[in-house]
C-alpha cells in the first residue's frame, strides 16, 4: 500500500488510509460504494513546493485508490492544493465552498465532484483518517 504515498504530500497519507478502508470493505460494502458513487475521481494535488502528484479513486470498476493517472477516463479531475485536500478529508472545509472560493478546480463533470465529500465521509467513519 505504500506505493500510494508520495514524499512531501499530506494527501498521500490520507489516500493511503482511504485505500486501506477500501481494501478492508467486504464485497457487499465495496459493491454498495461502487453502486452509490459509480465513477472515477482524478485528484491532482499540488504541495507547498509546487510539485504535483496524481491519484485516482476508482469507484466505477475496482473500488480502489492508486497513484497515477486513471486507467479509464475519469468522470472528473479535481485540482487542489495539499492543504485544501487535507481540510476536505478532515471535514474542516466543504467541497462546494472550496470550489466557490477558488481553492478547488474541476475538469469534467462538476456535479460528480460533489460525491467526493460523501466518499471521504464514509471512509472517515470506517477509519480515523
N, CA, C and O atoms as a printed pandas DataFrame, in Angstrom:
     atom_number atom_name residue_name chain_id  residue_number  x_coord  y_coord  z_coord
0              1         N          UNK        A               1    0.813   -1.200    0.000
1              2        CA          UNK        A               1    0.000    0.000    0.000
2              3         C          UNK        A               1    0.853    1.260    0.000
3              4         O          UNK        A               1    0.375    2.337   -0.354
4              5         N          UNK        A               2    2.107    1.128    0.393
5              6        CA          UNK        A               2    2.958    2.308    0.497
6              7         C          UNK        A               2    3.263    2.912   -0.874
7              8         O          UNK        A               2    3.830    4.002   -0.947
8              9         N          UNK        A               3    2.895    2.222   -1.970
9             10        CA          UNK        A               3    3.130    2.795   -3.294
10            11         C          UNK        A               3    2.196    3.978   -3.568
11            12         O          UNK        A               3    2.351    4.676   -4.571
12            13         N          UNK        A               4    1.233    4.200   -2.677
13            14        CA          UNK        A               4    0.328    5.344   -2.811
14            15         C          UNK        A               4    0.984    6.595   -2.250
15            16         O          UNK        A               4    0.730    7.704   -2.718
16            17         N          UNK        A               5    1.831    6.409   -1.242
17            18        CA          UNK        A               5    2.432    7.556   -0.556
18            19         C          UNK        A               5    3.485    8.244   -1.421
19            20         O          UNK        A               5    4.279    7.612   -2.116
20            21         N          UNK        A               6    3.448    9.568   -1.340
21            22        CA          UNK        A               6    4.427   10.385   -2.053
22            23         C          UNK        A               6    5.033   11.334   -1.032
23            24         O          UNK        A               6    4.319   12.046   -0.326
24            25         N          UNK        A               7    6.340   11.334   -0.964
25            26        CA          UNK        A               7    7.069   12.198   -0.031
26            27         C          UNK        A               7    6.654   13.651   -0.204
27            28         O          UNK        A               7    6.587   14.156   -1.325
28            29         N          UNK        A               8    6.378   14.319    0.908
29            30        CA          UNK        A               8    6.062   15.744    0.858
30            31         C          UNK        A               8    4.601   16.068    0.588
31            32         O          UNK        A               8    4.252   17.232    0.393
32            33         N          UNK        A               9    3.739   15.047    0.574
33            34        CA          UNK        A               9    2.308   15.272    0.354
34            35         C          UNK        A               9    1.505   14.701    1.525
35            36         O          UNK        A               9    1.537   13.499    1.786
36            37         N          UNK        A              10    0.781   15.590    2.229
37            38        CA          UNK        A              10   -0.104   15.139    3.319
38            39         C          UNK        A              10   -1.244   14.308    2.732
39            40         O          UNK        A              10   -1.738   13.376    3.366
40            41         N          UNK        A              11   -1.652   14.659    1.517
41            42        CA          UNK        A              11   -2.747   13.951    0.844
42            43         C          UNK        A              11   -2.428   12.463    0.688
43            44         O          UNK        A              11   -3.330   11.627    0.733
44            45         N          UNK        A              12   -1.151   12.134    0.506
45            46        CA          UNK        A              12   -0.800   10.738    0.276
46            47         C          UNK        A              12   -1.104    9.871    1.501
47            48         O          UNK        A              12   -1.505    8.716    1.361
48            49         N          UNK        A              13   -0.914   10.428    2.700
49            50        CA          UNK        A              13   -1.250    9.694    3.936
50            51         C          UNK        A              13   -2.748    9.408    3.989
51            52         O          UNK        A              13   -3.173    8.297    4.308
52            53         N          UNK        A              14   -3.535   10.429    3.672
53            54        CA          UNK        A              14   -4.998   10.316    3.702
54            55         C          UNK        A              14   -5.462    9.299    2.665
55            56         O          UNK        A              14   -6.313    8.456    2.947
56            57         N          UNK        A              15   -4.890    9.387    1.454
57            58        CA          UNK        A              15   -5.295    8.474    0.388
58            59         C          UNK        A              15   -4.839    7.044    0.659
59            60         O          UNK        A              15   -5.512    6.094    0.258
60            61         N          UNK        A              16   -3.703    6.881    1.336
61            62        CA          UNK        A              16   -3.254    5.537    1.723
62            63         C          UNK        A              16   -4.233    4.945    2.732
63            64         O          UNK        A              16   -4.555    3.759    2.665
64            65         N          UNK        A              17   -4.707    5.773    3.669
65            66        CA          UNK        A              17   -5.703    5.317    4.654
66            67         C          UNK        A              17   -7.018    4.982    3.957
67            68         O          UNK        A              17   -7.680    4.007    4.314
68            69         N          UNK        A              18   -7.397    5.787    2.962
69            70        CA          UNK        A              18   -8.616    5.543    2.194
70            71         C          UNK        A              18   -8.508    4.215    1.435
71            72         O          UNK        A              18   -9.458    3.433    1.395
72            73         N          UNK        A              19   -7.348    3.976    0.843
73            74        CA          UNK        A              19   -7.112    2.726    0.114
74            75         C          UNK        A              19   -7.250    1.533    1.060
75            76         O          UNK        A              19   -7.807    0.499    0.691
76            77         N          UNK        A              20   -6.738    1.686    2.278
77            78        CA          UNK        A              20   -6.824    0.646    3.299
78            79         C          UNK        A              20   -8.280    0.361    3.650
79            80         O          UNK        A              20   -8.675   -0.797    3.788
80            81         N          UNK        A              21   -9.076    1.416    3.794
81            82        CA          UNK        A              21  -10.504    1.264    4.086
82            83         C          UNK        A              21  -11.177    0.476    2.961
83            84         O          UNK        A              21  -11.938   -0.457    3.217
84            85         N          UNK        A              22  -10.890    0.858    1.713
85            86        CA          UNK        A              22  -11.483    0.162    0.569
86            87         C          UNK        A              22  -11.083   -1.311    0.564
87            88         O          UNK        A              22  -11.900   -2.183    0.269
88            89         N          UNK        A              23   -9.815   -1.581    0.896
89            90        CA          UNK        A              23   -9.333   -2.968    0.915
90            91         C          UNK        A              23  -10.037   -3.786    1.981
91            92         O          UNK        A              23  -10.285   -4.977    1.796
92            93         N          UNK        A              24  -10.360   -3.145    3.100
93            94        CA          UNK        A              24  -11.000   -3.846    4.207
94            95         C          UNK        A              24  -12.511   -3.972    4.052
95            96         O          UNK        A              24  -13.158   -4.672    4.831
96            97         N          UNK        A              25  -13.080   -3.296    3.050
97            98        CA          UNK        A              25  -14.512   -3.419    2.800
98            99         C          UNK        A              25  -14.852   -4.871    2.446
99           100         O          UNK        A              25  -14.075   -5.544    1.769
100          101         N          UNK        A              26  -15.986   -5.342    2.894
101          102        CA          UNK        A              26  -16.473   -6.634    2.440
102          103         C          UNK        A              26  -16.914   -6.433    0.991
103          104         O          UNK        A              26  -17.041   -5.298    0.531
104          105         N          UNK        A              27  -17.145   -7.525    0.279
105          106        CA          UNK        A              27  -17.600   -7.405   -1.108
106          107         C          UNK        A              27  -18.908   -6.624   -1.191
107          108         O          UNK        A              27  -19.117   -5.839   -2.116
108          109         N          UNK        A              28  -19.791   -6.850   -0.205
109          110        CA          UNK        A              28  -21.076   -6.138   -0.152
110          111         C          UNK        A              28  -20.843   -4.631   -0.059
111          112         O          UNK        A              28  -21.402   -3.854   -0.833
112          113         N          UNK        A              29  -19.998   -4.230    0.911
113          114        CA          UNK        A              29  -19.727   -2.803    1.133
114          115         C          UNK        A              29  -19.106   -2.166   -0.111
115          116         O          UNK        A              29  -19.466   -1.054   -0.498
116          117         N          UNK        A              30  -18.166   -2.892   -0.731
117          118        CA          UNK        A              30  -17.493   -2.370   -1.919
118          119         C          UNK        A              30  -18.505   -2.182   -3.054
119          120         O          UNK        A              30  -18.516   -1.148   -3.723
120          121         N          UNK        A              31  -19.359   -3.200   -3.262
121          122        CA          UNK        A              31  -20.378   -3.109   -4.318
122          123         C          UNK        A              31  -21.322   -1.946   -4.047
123          124         O          UNK        A              31  -21.703   -1.220   -4.966
124          125         N          UNK        A              32  -21.694   -1.772   -2.794
125          126        CA          UNK        A              32  -22.606   -0.688   -2.411
126          127         C          UNK        A              32  -21.977    0.677   -2.690
127          128         O          UNK        A              32  -22.628    1.570   -3.233
128          129         N          UNK        A              33  -20.703    0.830   -2.313
129          130        CA          UNK        A              33  -19.986    2.095   -2.530
130          131         C          UNK        A              33  -19.833    2.373   -4.031
131          132         O          UNK        A              33  -19.982    3.514   -4.470
132          133         N          UNK        A              34  -19.538    1.335   -4.814
133          134        CA          UNK        A              34  -19.392    1.485   -6.268
134          135         C          UNK        A              34  -20.737    1.877   -6.879
135          136         O          UNK        A              34  -20.809    2.763   -7.731
136          137         N          UNK        A              35  -21.803    1.205   -6.433
137          138        CA          UNK        A              35  -23.137    1.491   -6.961
138          139         C          UNK        A              35  -23.564    2.929   -6.631
139          140         O          UNK        A              35  -24.142    3.628   -7.464
140          141         N          UNK        A              36  -23.266    3.348   -5.400
141          142        CA          UNK        A              36  -23.651    4.676   -4.935
142          143         C          UNK        A              36  -22.869    5.771   -5.681
143          144         O          UNK        A              36  -23.440    6.795   -6.059
144          145         N          UNK        A              37  -21.576    5.553   -5.888
145          146        CA          UNK        A              37  -20.719    6.579   -6.476
146          147         C          UNK        A              37  -20.672    6.465   -8.002
147          148         O          UNK        A              37  -20.882    7.445   -8.717
148          149         N          UNK        A              38  -20.393    5.258   -8.483
149          150        CA          UNK        A              38  -20.362    4.938   -9.912
150          151         C          UNK        A              38  -19.550    5.936  -10.743
151          152         O          UNK        A              38  -20.081    6.579  -11.649
152          153         N          UNK        A              39  -18.268    6.055  -10.427
153          154        CA          UNK        A              39  -17.422    6.937  -11.219
154          155         C          UNK        A              39  -15.978    6.938  -10.759
155          156         O          UNK        A              39  -15.601    6.256   -9.806
156          157         N          UNK        A              40  -15.188    7.722  -11.460
157          158        CA          UNK        A              40  -13.743    7.785  -11.193
158          159         C          UNK        A              40  -13.331    9.233  -10.946
159          160         O          UNK        A              40  -13.634   10.130  -11.732
160          161         N          UNK        A              41  -12.631    9.433   -9.829
161          162        CA          UNK        A              41  -12.081   10.751   -9.488
162          163         C          UNK        A              41  -10.599   10.751   -9.815
163          164         O          UNK        A              41   -9.881    9.814   -9.463
164          165         N          UNK        A              42  -10.139   11.792  -10.484
165          166        CA          UNK        A              42   -8.704   12.004  -10.685
166          167         C          UNK        A              42   -8.350   13.191   -9.809
167          168         O          UNK        A              42   -8.879   14.287   -9.990
168          169         N          UNK        A              43   -7.451   12.967   -8.857
169          170        CA          UNK        A              43   -7.049   14.044   -7.949
170          171         C          UNK        A              43   -5.668   14.548   -8.341
171          172         O          UNK        A              43   -4.697   13.791   -8.355
172          173         N          UNK        A              44   -5.596   15.823   -8.655
173          174        CA          UNK        A              44   -4.308   16.451   -8.971
174          175         C          UNK        A              44   -3.995   17.389   -7.824
175          176         O          UNK        A              44   -4.620   18.438   -7.671
176          177         N          UNK        A              45   -3.017   16.998   -7.020
177          178        CA          UNK        A              45   -2.717   17.731   -5.787
178          179         C          UNK        A              45   -1.350   18.394   -5.891
179          180         O          UNK        A              45   -0.360   17.754   -6.248
180          181         N          UNK        A              46   -1.309   19.690   -5.574
181          182        CA          UNK        A              46   -0.045   20.445   -5.561
182          183         C          UNK        A              46    0.360   20.684   -4.124
183          184         O          UNK        A              46   -0.459   21.100   -3.304
184          185         N          UNK        A              47    1.628   20.422   -3.812
185          186        CA          UNK        A              47    2.102   20.687   -2.445
186          187         C          UNK        A              47    2.717   22.080   -2.349
187          188         O          UNK        A              47    2.745   22.830   -3.324
188          189         N          UNK        A              48    3.206   22.409   -1.163
189          190        CA          UNK        A              48    3.750   23.746   -0.895
190          191         C          UNK        A              48    4.938   24.085   -1.799
191          192         O          UNK        A              48    5.175   25.253   -2.106
192          193         N          UNK        A              49    5.685   23.055   -2.224
193          194        CA          UNK        A              49    6.849   23.302   -3.104
194          195         C          UNK        A              49    6.432   23.464   -4.561
195          196         O          UNK        A              49    7.273   23.723   -5.422
196          197         N          UNK        A              50    5.147   23.314   -4.840
197          198        CA          UNK        A              50    4.674   23.460   -6.216
198          199         C          UNK        A              50    4.749   22.182   -7.025
199          200         O          UNK        A              50    4.483   22.197   -8.227
200          201         N          UNK        A              51    5.109   21.068   -6.386
201          202        CA          UNK        A              51    5.140   19.780   -7.094
202          203         C          UNK        A              51    3.722   19.240   -7.169
203          204         O          UNK        A              51    2.915   19.450   -6.264
204          205         N          UNK        A              52    3.428   18.542   -8.259
205          206        CA          UNK        A              52    2.097   17.963   -8.419
206          207         C          UNK        A              52    2.178   16.441   -8.391
207          208         O          UNK        A              52    3.090   15.841   -8.960
208          209         N          UNK        A              53    1.205   15.828   -7.717
209          210        CA          UNK        A              53    1.080   14.377   -7.719
210          211         C          UNK        A              53   -0.356   14.052   -8.115
211          212         O          UNK        A              53   -1.275   14.829   -7.856
212          213         N          UNK        A              54   -0.538   12.881   -8.751
213          214        CA          UNK        A              54   -1.854   12.485   -9.227
214          215         C          UNK        A              54   -2.237   11.147   -8.602
215          216         O          UNK        A              54   -1.452   10.199   -8.575
216          217         N          UNK        A              55   -3.476   11.105   -8.098
217          218        CA          UNK        A              55   -4.037    9.853   -7.587
218          219         C          UNK        A              55   -5.385    9.629   -8.241
219          220         O          UNK        A              55   -6.019   10.572   -8.716
220          221         N          UNK        A              56   -5.820    8.383   -8.264
221          222        CA          UNK        A              56   -7.127    8.033   -8.816
222          223         C          UNK        A              56   -7.917    7.278   -7.770
223          224         O          UNK        A              56   -7.409    6.352   -7.137
224          225         N          UNK        A              57   -9.174    7.683   -7.592
225          226        CA          UNK        A              57  -10.100    6.927   -6.756
226          227         C          UNK        A              57  -11.103    6.313   -7.732
227          228         O          UNK        A              57  -11.937    7.016   -8.303
228          229         N          UNK        A              58  -11.012    4.999   -7.917
229          230        CA          UNK        A              58  -11.872    4.295   -8.864
230          231         C          UNK        A              58  -13.048    3.676   -8.121
231          232         O          UNK        A              58  -12.904    2.653   -7.451
232          233         N          UNK        A              59  -14.192    4.293   -8.244
233          234        CA          UNK        A              59  -15.413    3.732   -7.663
234          235         C          UNK        A              59  -16.403    3.447   -8.790
235          236         O          UNK        A              59  -17.605    3.689   -8.680
236          237         N          UNK        A              60  -15.839    2.920   -9.881
237          238        CA          UNK        A              60  -16.660    2.532  -11.021
238          239         C          UNK        A              60  -16.466    1.044  -11.286
239          240         O          UNK        A              60  -17.427    0.304  -11.498
240          241         N          UNK        A              61  -15.207    0.622  -11.270
241          242        CA          UNK        A              61  -14.901   -0.767  -11.596
242          243         C          UNK        A              61  -14.301   -1.524  -10.407
243          244         O          UNK        A              61  -14.831   -2.552   -9.985
244          245         N          UNK        A              62  -13.193   -1.005   -9.875
245          246        CA          UNK        A              62  -12.423   -1.790   -8.905
246          247         C          UNK        A              62  -12.651   -1.435   -7.444
247          248         O          UNK        A              62  -12.381   -2.256   -6.567
248          249         N          UNK        A              63  -13.139   -0.242   -7.162
249          250        CA          UNK        A              63  -13.280    0.176   -5.764
250          251         C          UNK        A              63  -11.918    0.292   -5.112
251          252         O          UNK        A              63  -11.676   -0.276   -4.047
252          253         N          UNK        A              64  -11.023    1.036   -5.763
253          254        CA          UNK        A              64   -9.654    1.142   -5.257
254          255         C          UNK        A              64   -9.104    2.557   -5.411
255          256         O          UNK        A              64   -9.670    3.407   -6.099
256          257         N          UNK        A              65   -7.980    2.767   -4.740
257          258        CA          UNK        A              65   -7.253    4.037   -4.833
258          259         C          UNK        A              65   -5.853    3.683   -5.305
259          260         O          UNK        A              65   -5.237    2.756   -4.781
260          261         N          UNK        A              66   -5.347    4.412   -6.287
261          262        CA          UNK        A              66   -3.971    4.167   -6.719
262          263         C          UNK        A              66   -3.320    5.467   -7.166
263          264         O          UNK        A              66   -3.986    6.441   -7.517
264          265         N          UNK        A              67   -1.988    5.444   -7.138
265          266        CA          UNK        A              67   -1.214    6.607   -7.552
266          267         C          UNK        A              67   -1.143    6.613   -9.071
267          268         O          UNK        A              67   -0.966    5.572   -9.702
268          269         N          UNK        A              68   -1.282    7.793   -9.643
269          270        CA          UNK        A              68   -1.139    7.923  -11.092
270          271         C          UNK        A              68   -2.451    8.245  -11.786
271          272         O          UNK        A              68   -3.514    8.326  -11.170
272          273         N          UNK        A              69   -2.330    8.427  -13.097
273          274        CA          UNK        A              69   -3.476    8.773  -13.933
274          275         C          UNK        A              69   -4.488    7.633  -13.927
275          276         O          UNK        A              69   -4.121    6.475  -13.726
276          277         N          UNK        A              70   -5.772    7.961  -14.150
277          278        CA          UNK        A              70   -6.790    6.907  -14.188
278          279         C          UNK        A              70   -6.584    5.960  -15.371
279          280         O          UNK        A              70   -6.175    6.384  -16.452
280          281         N          UNK        A              71   -6.871    4.675  -15.155
281          282        CA          UNK        A              71   -6.740    3.672  -16.217
282          283         C          UNK        A              71   -7.887    3.799  -17.216
283          284         O          UNK        A              71   -7.732    3.494  -18.398
284          285         N          UNK        A              72   -9.052    4.258  -16.722
285          286        CA          UNK        A              72  -10.175    4.585  -17.597
286          287         C          UNK        A              72  -10.376    6.089  -17.489
287          288         O          UNK        A              72   -9.843    6.724  -16.579
288          289         N          UNK        A              73  -11.137    6.661  -18.409
289          290        CA          UNK        A              73  -11.395    8.107  -18.361
290          291         C          UNK        A              73  -12.102    8.466  -17.055
291          292         O          UNK        A              73  -13.103    7.851  -16.685
292          293         N          UNK        A              74  -11.568    9.467  -16.369
293          294        CA          UNK        A              74  -12.171    9.925  -15.112
294          295         C          UNK        A              74  -13.443   10.719  -15.395
295          296         O          UNK        A              74  -13.543   11.406  -16.411
296          297         N          UNK        A              75  -14.415   10.617  -14.484
297          298        CA          UNK        A              75  -15.626   11.431  -14.602
298          299         C          UNK        A              75  -15.280   12.888  -14.337
299          300         O          UNK        A              75  -15.837   13.798  -14.950
300          301         N          UNK        A              76  -14.343   13.091  -13.406
301          302        CA          UNK        A              76  -13.945   14.453  -13.074
302          303         C          UNK        A              76  -12.498   14.464  -12.591
303          304         O          UNK        A              76  -12.046   13.549  -11.902
304          305         N          UNK        A              77  -11.790   15.515  -12.964
305          306        CA          UNK        A              77  -10.453   15.761  -12.421
306          307         C          UNK        A              77  -10.623   16.888  -11.413
307          308         O          UNK        A              77  -11.227   17.918  -11.712
308          309         N          UNK        A              78  -10.087   16.684  -10.224
309          310        CA          UNK        A              78  -10.177   17.687   -9.173
310          311         C          UNK        A              78   -8.763   18.199   -8.913
311          312         O          UNK        A              78   -7.861   17.438   -8.564
312          313         N          UNK        A              79   -8.596   19.505   -9.093
313          314        CA          UNK        A              79   -7.274   20.112   -8.949
314          315         C          UNK        A              79   -7.296   20.983   -7.695
315          316         O          UNK        A              79   -8.094   21.914   -7.584
316          317         N          UNK        A              80   -6.406   20.668   -6.752
317          318        CA          UNK        A              80   -6.406   21.408   -5.491
318          319         C          UNK        A              80   -5.048   21.308   -4.811
319          320         O          UNK        A              80   -4.185   20.532   -5.220
320          321         N          UNK        A              81   -4.878   22.113   -3.759
321          322        CA          UNK        A              81   -3.615   22.086   -3.021
322          323         C          UNK        A              81   -3.664   20.974   -1.976
323          324         O          UNK        A              81   -4.731   20.478   -1.613
324          325         N          UNK        A              82   -2.495   20.605   -1.512
325          326        CA          UNK        A              82   -2.352   19.574   -0.479
326          327         C          UNK        A              82   -3.129   19.966    0.779
327          328         O          UNK        A              82   -3.827   19.140    1.367
328          329         N          UNK        A              83   -3.001   21.242    1.190
329          330        CA          UNK        A              83   -3.702   21.722    2.386
330          331         C          UNK        A              83   -5.214   21.666    2.220
331          332         O          UNK        A              83   -5.933   21.271    3.137
332          333         N          UNK        A              84   -5.690   22.065    1.044
333          334        CA          UNK        A              84   -7.138   22.042    0.775
334          335         C          UNK        A              84   -7.662   20.617    0.849
335          336         O          UNK        A              84   -8.722   20.372    1.425
336          337         N          UNK        A              85   -6.917   19.667    0.263
337          338        CA          UNK        A              85   -7.363   18.277    0.309
338          339         C          UNK        A              85   -7.426   17.775    1.756
339          340         O          UNK        A              85   -8.371   17.087    2.142
340          341         N          UNK        A              86   -6.419   18.123    2.540
341          342        CA          UNK        A              86   -6.396   17.702    3.941
342          343         C          UNK        A              86   -7.615   18.265    4.689
343          344         O          UNK        A              86   -8.253   17.552    5.464
344          345         N          UNK        A              87   -7.929   19.523    4.457
345          346        CA          UNK        A              87   -9.088   20.145    5.115
346          347         C          UNK        A              87  -10.399   19.490    4.677
347          348         O          UNK        A              87  -11.310   19.317    5.487
348          349         N          UNK        A              88  -10.492   19.129    3.401
349          350        CA          UNK        A              88  -11.682   18.430    2.904
350          351         C          UNK        A              88  -11.838   17.082    3.594
351          352         O          UNK        A              88  -12.922   16.725    4.057
352          353         N          UNK        A              89  -10.732   16.337    3.655
353          354        CA          UNK        A              89  -10.752   14.992    4.243
354          355         C          UNK        A              89  -11.092   15.038    5.729
355          356         O          UNK        A              89  -11.752   14.140    6.251
356          357         N          UNK        A              90  -10.638   16.090    6.403
357          358        CA          UNK        A              90  -10.900   16.213    7.846
358          359         C          UNK        A              90  -12.281   16.797    8.125
359          360         O          UNK        A              90  -12.710   16.870    9.277
360          361         N          UNK        A              91  -12.975   17.211    7.067
361          362        CA          UNK        A              91  -14.308   17.778    7.239
362          363         C          UNK        A              91  -14.287   19.235    7.691
363          364         O          UNK        A              91  -15.314   19.777    8.099
364          365         N          UNK        A              92  -13.115   19.868    7.618
365          366        CA          UNK        A              92  -12.995   21.272    8.039
366          367         C          UNK        A              92  -13.391   22.229    6.914
367          368         O          UNK        A              92  -13.632   23.414    7.143
368          369         N          UNK        A              93  -13.452   21.689    5.698
369          370        CA          UNK        A              93  -13.786   22.515    4.546
370          371         C          UNK        A              93  -14.793   21.774    3.687
371          372         O          UNK        A              93  -14.634   20.582    3.421
372          373         N          UNK        A              94  -15.815   22.470    3.260
373          374        CA          UNK        A              94  -16.844   21.916    2.396
374          375         C          UNK        A              94  -16.368   22.017    0.946
375          376         O          UNK        A              94  -15.824   23.045    0.544
376          377         N          UNK        A              95  -16.567   20.969    0.170
377          378        CA          UNK        A              95  -16.107   20.947   -1.218
378          379         C          UNK        A              95  -16.676   22.068   -2.067
379          380         O          UNK        A              95  -15.973   22.650   -2.892
380          381         N          UNK        A              96  -17.955   22.370   -1.863
381          382        CA          UNK        A              96  -18.572   23.435   -2.657
382          383         C          UNK        A              96  -18.008   24.802   -2.287
383          384         O          UNK        A              96  -17.814   25.662   -3.146
384          385         N          UNK        A              97  -17.751   24.984   -1.003
385          386        CA          UNK        A              97  -17.163   26.245   -0.549
386          387         C          UNK        A              97  -15.747   26.389   -1.131
387          388         O          UNK        A              97  -15.355   27.470   -1.572
388          389         N          UNK        A              98  -14.994   25.290   -1.125
389          390        CA          UNK        A              98  -13.637   25.309   -1.692
390          391         C          UNK        A              98  -13.692   25.684   -3.172
391          392         O          UNK        A              98  -12.850   26.437   -3.662
392          393         N          UNK        A              99  -14.693   25.149   -3.880
393          394        CA          UNK        A              99  -14.849   25.450   -5.300
394          395         C          UNK        A              99  -15.196   26.926   -5.507
395          396         O          UNK        A              99  -14.622   27.601   -6.361
396          397         N          UNK        A             100  -16.139   27.405   -4.714
397          398        CA          UNK        A             100  -16.593   28.803   -4.852
398          399         C          UNK        A             100  -15.491   29.809   -4.540
399          400         O          UNK        A             100  -15.466   30.901   -5.107
400          401         N          UNK        A             101  -14.576   29.441   -3.635
401          402        CA          UNK        A             101  -13.502   30.362   -3.261
402          403         C          UNK        A             101  -12.245   30.151   -4.108
403          404         O          UNK        A             101  -11.219   30.788   -3.871
404          405         N          UNK        A             102  -12.327   29.257   -5.092
405          406        CA          UNK        A             102  -11.204   29.040   -5.996
406          407         C          UNK        A             102  -10.106   28.135   -5.461
407          408         O          UNK        A             102   -9.052   28.014   -6.085
408          409         N          UNK        A             103  -10.334   27.490   -4.304
409          410        CA          UNK        A             103   -9.318   26.588   -3.740
410          411         C          UNK        A             103   -9.331   25.233   -4.428
411          412         O          UNK        A             103   -8.390   24.450   -4.303
412          413         N          UNK        A             104  -10.411   24.964   -5.159
413          414        CA          UNK        A             104  -10.577   23.680   -5.820
414          415         C          UNK        A             104  -11.100   23.952   -7.226
415          416         O          UNK        A             104  -12.032   24.736   -7.410
416          417         N          UNK        A             105  -10.497   23.300   -8.213
417          418        CA          UNK        A             105  -10.955   23.446   -9.595
418          419         C          UNK        A             105  -11.330   22.062  -10.120
419          420         O          UNK        A             105  -10.798   21.046   -9.672
420          421         N          UNK        A             106  -12.252   22.042  -11.072
421          422        CA          UNK        A             106  -12.654   20.757  -11.646
422          423         C          UNK        A             106  -12.553   20.800  -13.162
423          424         O          UNK        A             106  -12.668   21.857  -13.782
424          425         N          UNK        A             107  -12.336   19.630  -13.741
425          426        CA          UNK        A             107  -12.406   19.450  -15.189
426          427         C          UNK        A             107  -13.285   18.234  -15.389
427          428         O          UNK        A             107  -13.005   17.160  -14.856
428          429         N          UNK        A             108  -14.348   18.404  -16.158
429          430        CA          UNK        A             108  -15.252   17.280  -16.373
430          431         C          UNK        A             108  -16.570   17.520  -15.661
431          432         O          UNK        A             108  -17.037   18.656  -15.569
432          433         N          UNK        A             109  -17.162   16.464  -15.164
433          434        CA          UNK        A             109  -18.479   16.519  -14.542
434          435         C          UNK        A             109  -18.406   17.136  -13.148
435          436         O          UNK        A             109  -18.052   16.477  -12.170
436          437         N          UNK        A             110  -18.751   18.422  -13.088
437          438        CA          UNK        A             110  -18.645   19.147  -11.821
438          439         C          UNK        A             110  -19.596   18.582  -10.767
439          440         O          UNK        A             110  -19.243   18.522   -9.590
440          441         N          UNK        A             111  -20.787   18.171  -11.170
441          442        CA          UNK        A             111  -21.754   17.629  -10.207
442          443         C          UNK        A             111  -21.237   16.322   -9.603
443          444         O          UNK        A             111  -21.493   16.031   -8.434
444          445         N          UNK        A             112  -20.513   15.540  -10.397
445          446        CA          UNK        A             112  -19.948   14.294   -9.876
446          447         C          UNK        A             112  -18.911   14.584   -8.790
447          448         O          UNK        A             112  -18.756   13.807   -7.848
448          449         N          UNK        A             113  -18.209   15.701   -8.926
449          450        CA          UNK        A             113  -17.180   16.080   -7.948
450          451         C          UNK        A             113  -17.778   16.204   -6.548
451          452         O          UNK        A             113  -17.081   15.977   -5.559
452          453         N          UNK        A             114  -19.054   16.560   -6.452
453          454        CA          UNK        A             114  -19.689   16.714   -5.137
454          455         C          UNK        A             114  -19.778   15.384   -4.390
455          456         O          UNK        A             114  -19.943   15.368   -3.170
456          457         N          UNK        A             115  -19.671   14.276   -5.112
457          458        CA          UNK        A             115  -19.728   12.957   -4.459
458          459         C          UNK        A             115  -18.467   12.643   -3.656
459          460         O          UNK        A             115  -18.472   11.747   -2.812
460          461         N          UNK        A             116  -17.390   13.382   -3.919
461          462        CA          UNK        A             116  -16.138   13.126   -3.195
462          463         C          UNK        A             116  -16.318   13.332   -1.696
463          464         O          UNK        A             116  -15.773   12.572   -0.896
464          465         N          UNK        A             117  -17.084   14.361   -1.309
465          466        CA          UNK        A             117  -17.367   14.597    0.116
466          467         C          UNK        A             117  -17.933   13.350    0.771
467          468         O          UNK        A             117  -17.493   12.957    1.852
468          469         N          UNK        A             118  -18.908   12.726    0.119
469          470        CA          UNK        A             118  -19.552   11.521    0.652
470          471         C          UNK        A             118  -18.585   10.360    0.772
471          472         O          UNK        A             118  -18.616    9.618    1.753
472          473         N          UNK        A             119  -17.725   10.202   -0.228
473          474        CA          UNK        A             119  -16.734    9.120   -0.216
474          475         C          UNK        A             119  -15.784    9.307    0.964
475          476         O          UNK        A             119  -15.498    8.359    1.695
476          477         N          UNK        A             120  -15.297   10.539    1.145
477          478        CA          UNK        A             120  -14.367   10.823    2.241
478          479         C          UNK        A             120  -15.041   10.645    3.600
479          480         O          UNK        A             120  -14.434   10.111    4.529
480          481         N          UNK        A             121  -16.296   11.091    3.719
481          482        CA          UNK        A             121  -17.016   10.972    4.990
482          483         C          UNK        A             121  -17.264    9.523    5.365
483          484         O          UNK        A             121  -17.080    9.146    6.523
484          485         N          UNK        A             122  -17.683    8.691    4.395
485          486        CA          UNK        A             122  -17.964    7.292    4.717
486          487         C          UNK        A             122  -16.677    6.549    5.077
487          488         O          UNK        A             122  -16.679    5.672    5.942
488          489         N          UNK        A             123  -15.582    6.905    4.410
489          490        CA          UNK        A             123  -14.297    6.274    4.725
490          491         C          UNK        A             123  -13.796    6.747    6.084
491          492         O          UNK        A             123  -13.195    5.981    6.837
492          493         N          UNK        A             124  -14.050    8.017    6.386
493          494        CA          UNK        A             124  -13.603    8.572    7.674
494          495         C          UNK        A             124  -14.326    7.877    8.817
495          496         O          UNK        A             124  -13.751    7.673    9.886
496          497         N          UNK        A             125  -15.585    7.514    8.595
497          498        CA          UNK        A             125  -16.353    6.803    9.614
498          499         C          UNK        A             125  -15.764    5.419    9.853
499          500         O          UNK        A             125  -15.769    4.921   10.979
500          501         N          UNK        A             126  -15.254    4.796    8.783
501          502        CA          UNK        A             126  -14.684    3.451    8.873
502          503         C          UNK        A             126  -13.317    3.451    9.534
503          504         O          UNK        A             126  -13.013    2.593   10.364
504          505         N          UNK        A             127  -12.497    4.421    9.159
505          506        CA          UNK        A             127  -11.128    4.513    9.709
506          507         C          UNK        A             127  -10.882    5.955   10.054
507          508         O          UNK        A             127  -11.278    6.853    9.311
508          509         N          UNK        A             128  -10.241    6.185   11.155
509          510        CA          UNK        A             128   -9.972    7.558   11.550
510          511         C          UNK        A             128   -8.936    8.128   10.608
511          512         O          UNK        A             128   -7.739    7.900   10.779
512          513         N          UNK        A             129   -9.397    8.878    9.601
513          514        CA          UNK        A             129   -8.465    9.494    8.644
514          515         C          UNK        A             129   -7.766   10.683    9.278
515          516         O          UNK        A             129   -6.944   11.333    8.632
